[in-house]
Amino acid sequence: MNQDDERGENQRPRSGDAEPPAPADSRPRRGEEPGGGILMGRPFGVPVYVAPSWFLVAALITWVFGDQIERVLPELGAARYLVSLFFAIAFYASVLVHELAHTIAALRFKLPVRRIQLQFFGGVSEIEKETETPGREFVLAFVGPLLSLVLAGVFYLTLYAVEPGTVPGVLLAGLMISNLIVAIFNLLPGLPLDGGRMLRAVVWKITGKPMVGTVAAAWVGRALAVAVLIGLPLLTRTGALGNSTDEISGMDTVTDALLAAILAAIIWTGAGNSLRMARLREHLPDLRARALTRRAVPVEPATPLSEALRRANEAGARALVVVDGLGTPTGLVRESAIAGVPQHRRPWVAVSTLSQDLTDGMRVPAELTGQPLLDHLRASPATEYLVVEETGEIYGVLSTADVERAFVKAMARPSA
């Protein structure tokens, strides 16, 4: 539905294209997607997940829409909830079409899409890279609301083919209105909504600076969040949305206020995350494997830990690399494992018992910087990596903890 989420500006509410690499013990098992939910399929090769929160929203829609159906078709009785459940599923199918529009546009621009997730209050298309031009940014944002408007028009035209006051008529009218609301809501000019990304693209085009566009659209998004928090309950309370004020109860007032608070929180958080991720991307080139690497000393597998640490201290090194008799690196001694060995036991513990075997993914070229460096670490999660020169010579050890600290520093620095 929208394009940005707690993970960042490129997520729809789009994925952070730059996030700290996961530690080794958090590596997902085969077929799992952390936080993804239930895998429903892979249209265009992109996995589609249904988050657990969707079931809560589907139940809420079923209950609310079921009460609406009872007013129009009281003869249905309890069967109205089956009709309402079908509406909830059809509505989220429309949301999926909205997200697929973003996905197809992203793939057309050769931008990788990690996944689509249907969740609380809509959908998320996690696009892992930024668009290169403001024009593409605008198109990528606009196609989602455009498809929702097209769906609303299709449902409106289909209404002429069915008889009013019937189950098909009620369903088509509900789907027409809901898709129209989705389109209009997402066109509001504030991040993390699609309209916010369109505003960002316009400001980017005018100023030539994507960061300026992000700041402008994010602050409009925050203003929009405040407007939703205050304005939505007032609109329903005054009957400005076409509802009868005579039928408003205390429970309706509480429900409207709660809905407004949830929507406002989502928009405010998404706008803040957009600023955070934009600031991170601005400083991303400062992340260099060579600059973050710890100096390391090579030790043979049978070397006692106390002796290995003595050599490291003499050399001013902070990491240990296990090598074979030919000097070829075979493993890395984990910092956490060293900390777990008491001082008096270190002369009796061989470094080989504390090391992690090297894999190809744990070898990092010393010249990697920015996004390529993060992509490499994300593809092979670990706590430490061996940094090597082009010649294969050991340069040192890169710790995930050091990369994460660099992220924190990057986030703390002011934007240019």
N, C-alpha and C positions, 0 to 999 in steps of 0.2 A: 504494500500500500504506500508506504513512504520509503525514504531512502537512507535514513541515518539512524543509528542506534547507539547503545551504550558502548559498543565497540568502536565507533568512529564515524567519520564523515562519509566514508565510502560505503558504508553499510546501509541497507535500505530497510528500518531506521538504524547503512551499509557497513561492511566490515572494515574494521581497522586494517589497513594494509600494512601497518607497522605495529607489531606488538612484541613484547619480550618473548624470547624463545622459551618453550615449556621445559621444565626440568625433566630428567630422565624418567623419574618414577611417575610422571603424569602422562606418559606416552599412551595414546589411545590404542586399544586392542583392535585387531583386524575387524572391520565392519562396524566399528563404533564411531560416533561423532560426538565429542564432548558437548553437552548442552543442546544437541541437535533435536532429540526427540525420536519419533517414529519415522523411519524412512518409507515414503509412499511411492517413490518412483524416481526416474532420472530423465525427464524430458530434455532433449538437446544435450544430453550427457551431464546435466547439472542435477545433483540430488535434491529432492524436495522432502523436507521434514515437517512433521506436525508436532509442535511443542506441547507439553502437558497442559499448559495454560489454555490451549485452544479448547480443550474439553470443558473447562469451566465456562468459557465464553459461549460455547455451543449450547450448554445447558441453560445459561442465562437467556440467550436468544430464543431458545425453544419455549421457555416459560413466558417471556414477555410477549413474543409474537403469538403464542397460543392464546393469551388473553385477548389480543386484538382480533384474532380469527373468531373467537366466541361471539363478539359483537356483530360480526357480519354473517357468520354461519353457525348459529347456535345449535342447529340440528346435528352437527358433527359430534358433539359430546366430547369424550376423552380422546377421540381420534384426531381432534384438532392438534394435539401435541405431536402426533406423527407427521402431520402436515407441516407443523412448525419446525420440527427437526429436519425435514427435507429442505425447508427454506434456509436453515442455518448452514447445511452442507452446500447448497447451491450458492449461497452468498460467499462462502469462503472459496468456492470454485471460481467465482468472479474475482476475488482477491488474488487467487493464483494466476489468473489471466493477466491481471494488472502487473504482477511481479514478473511474469514471463515476458511481458513487453519490455521491461527494463533489462531482463537477461538477454533477450535476443539482440537488443540494441548494443549491449555491452560486448557480446560475442562478435557482432558485426564490426565493432571498433577494435577487435582483438584484445579485449580486456578479460582476464580470467574471472570466472564466477565460481566462488567456492561452494555455495549452496543457496537454496531458497528455504525459508522457514516460515510456516504459518503459525502465528502465535497470538497472544493477547492483543487485541485492537489492531489486527491486520497482519501484514506480511513483511518479510525482510529478504532482500536480495543482497547477498554479501559479495560485492565486487572488490577484488583484491588490489586493484591499481587505479590511480587517478586518470581521468581523461586528459589528453594533451592540449586541447583547445577549449575555449569557452563555448564555441559553437557545438561541439560534441557534448559538452556538459549539459547544455540546454536541451538538446535532443534527447539525451539519455534520461533526463528528469521528466520531460514533457510526455514521453510516450506512454507512461503509466496512467496518468489522469486521462489522456486521450482515449486509451482503450476502455477505461471505465465509462467515459462519456458515450463511446460507441455502443457498449453493452447496454447502457441505459436507454439509448435510442432504439436498439434492437428489441428490448423488452417492451418499450412503449408501442412500437409498431405491431408487435405480436399480440398486444392486448386487443387489437381490432379483430383478431381471428378467433377469439374466445368470447363466451357469454359472460357479461358482468355478474358479479355475485356468486360465482362458482369458485371451486378450489383452484383451478388453473388461473382464473382471473385475479384472485387474491395473491397467489404466488408471484405472478408476473408483475403486478403492481408493486409488491414489496421489493422485488429484485430491481425494478426500475428505479424506485426511490432510493434504495440503499446504494446502488452504483452511482447515482447522481450525487448523493451525499459524499461518498468516497472521493469522487472526482473533485468536487468543490472544496472539500476539506484539504485534500492534498495540494490543491492549487494555491492555498494560502501562502503568502510570500515570507516564510520564515523557516529556518532549519529547525528540525530535521526533515521537514516535509518536502515533497517534490517541488512545490512552489518556491521554497527557500533555496533549493539548488538552482532553480531557474533564475532567481534574483542574484545569487552568487555569480552565475555565469554572465549576467548582464553587467554587474559591477566589475567583474574580472575583465570583460571586454573593454569597458570604458577606461579603467585605470591601468590595465595591463598587469595587474598584480592579483593573483588568485587569493592571497592571504587577506587582502583588503575586502574582497568579495565575501570571504568566509566570515570575517568579523562583522560586516554589515548584516548579512543574512542571519547570523547567530543572534545578534542583539534584537533584530526584528522578531526572531523566533521566541526569545525570552519575553518580549513585549506581548507577543501573541499568547504565550502561556498565561500571563497575568490577565489578559482580556478574556480568555476562556474560563479561568477560575472565577472571575467576577461576573462576566457577561452571560454565560450559559444559564446559571440559575435564575438570573434576572429575566432573561428572555422567556423561559418556561413559566416563570411566576407571573409575568405580565400578559401571557397569552400571545406574545409576538410571533411564536412559531405555529400559530393556528390552533393551539389547544385551548380547551375551555377552562377558564380560571376557576369556575365553580366546582370542577371535579378534582382540583388539586388538593391532596391531603398532606398531612405532616410527613407521612412516609415518602410521598412523591418528592417533597422538598429535600428530604435527607438523601434520597437516591440521586436526585439531580446534582446536589452539592458534591456527593461522593464521586459521581461520574466526572464532573468538572475538575475535581481535584486530581483524579487519576490522569485525565487527559493533559492537564496543565503540567503535572509532574513529568509525564513522558516527553512532552515538548521541551520543557525547560532542561531536563537532563540531556536530551538529544542535542539541543543547541550547545550546551556546555561541552559535550563530548566532541562535537564538530570543531569547536575552537581548540580543544586539547589535541586532537589528532592533526589538525592543520599546523599547530605550533610544532608538534613532533616531526612532521614531514619537513618543515622548514629547517630543522636542525639535523635531519637524518644524515646528510652527507658528512657530518662531524663524527659519526660512528665509524671508526676505522679499526680493522682487526689488528693492525700493527701497533696502533697506539694503545689498545686495550689489553694487549698480550702481556702475561707475566713471564719474566725470565725463568728458565727451567734448567735443571742439571740432569744429565742422563745417569741412570744407576742400573746395575744388573739385578736380575730378579732376586738373588739370594742376599742382597745387601740388607743388613739390619736397618730398621727405620731410624734408629738413633744416629747411625753413621751417615745415612742419606740426608738427614736433616742438618747434620754438622757440615757436610759438603755444600748444601744449599745456602746455609748461613755464611760460609766463607766466600761463596761466589755472589752473594747478594741476590740470590734467586728465591722465588716464592712457590715453585712448583717442581714436581719430580716426574721424569719420564723414564719408564722401564724400557731398557734396550737389551737385545740379545748379544751374543758374543761378537757379532760383526758390527755392532753399533746401530742396528736397525731398530727403530722404536716399535714396541709390541703392546704397550699399555700405558695408561696414565694412573698415577696414584691419586686417589680421590681425597680432596681436602677434608671432607666430612669424615672419611675413614681415619685419617690421621688424628683428627680431634677426638675420636672415640677411643684411642689407645692411651692408657695411663702412662705417665712419665716413666715409671719404674719397669714397665713392660716393653718399652720401645727397643732396648738392646736385643730382645729375644723374638721380635716380630719381623719377618722378612717383608720387603716392600711388595713382593709379588702377591702376598695375601691381601693386600689393600688396593690392588690396581684393578682397573677396568680395561678389558681387552679393546684394542683399537679396531674400529671399523672404518670403511672408506669414508662414510659420512662424517666421522669425527676428525678428519683431516681438513683443515681450513687453510686456503691460500692466504698468505700474509697480506696480499694486496687488496683483498675484498673490503669494500666499504659500503655504507648505506644499505639500501634495499637488497642488493645481492647478498650482502653478509647476513642480513636477517632471514632471507629466503633459505640460505644454506643451513643456518642453525635451526630454523623451523622444520626443515625437511628431515633432520636427524637430531631429535631432542637428546640432550645429554647434559651433564653438569660441568664437564670440562672437555675441551677440544685441543688437539695438537695443531699448532699453527706452523706451517712449513713454507719455505721459500720455493721459488720456481724450480730450483735445482734439487728439491727434496730435502734440503738441509733443515734441521730443526730450528725454528725461530723461538718458540716458547709455547706456553699453554694459555688458552683463552678460557676464562671461567664465566659461566652463565651469570653468576652473581655480579661480576664486574660489568657485564653488558646491561643488566637490569639497573645497576647504579648509574650507568651512563644515561639510560633512559630518564631516570629521575632528574639528573642534572640538566638534560636537554629540555625537559618540561619546565624547569624552574627558570631558565634563561628567558629574558624578554624577547619578543619578536622584533625583527628588523623593521 
